[in-house]
């Protein structure tokens, strides 16, 4: 894996590589963002497969080129599937992307990275800031890199403009198709908010005026 800095040029090169190779990306994610995850992978040129049954994850990691784990709204069966997938990925040296919510699986995700794997620290939505053993960075020359998008865009306005234009262009081409979970009248805003708060929404909530 390359250790070049993450800048607009590096991101663009990675995107072009994904489009050229169309890697099979095995994703274990919750139902709330499953469709978004698949759409995002398709939009950048990858081939997503959404498989989370613990009976099949080892075989799926065996044929995939990458593994994506979303550790939000965890349940016991999902945790077991993720652990099995991480073990299989570690054995193969498969790149792993950990959804940025922090939590108990962070160390396992770091351990799963192969030679010069890169662990990106994006946030801690789960509420717990992981304490990672630094010897894991030494072993296999893994990198632990912070990604503060707000500060990056403040310091690199040209990069922000380029990435924004790329995303808007993909949206204009219809490459994003967010699902609509429910529609509410504007007067029912409180009920719509409750649906979001209680995690009953799978996709977008639409308010009609």
Protein Blocks (a to p, Z undefined) as FASTA:
>chain_A
ZZbdcdfklmmmmmmmmmmnopaddddddfklmmmmmmmmmmnopacdddfbfklmmmmm
mmmcbdcddfehiafklmmmmmmmmmmmmmnopacddddeepjklmmmmmmpcehiacdd
fbjfnopacdddfklmmnopiacddddfklmmmmmmmlmmmmmmmmmmmmmnopaccddf
bdcdfklmmmmmmmmmnopagcjddddZZ
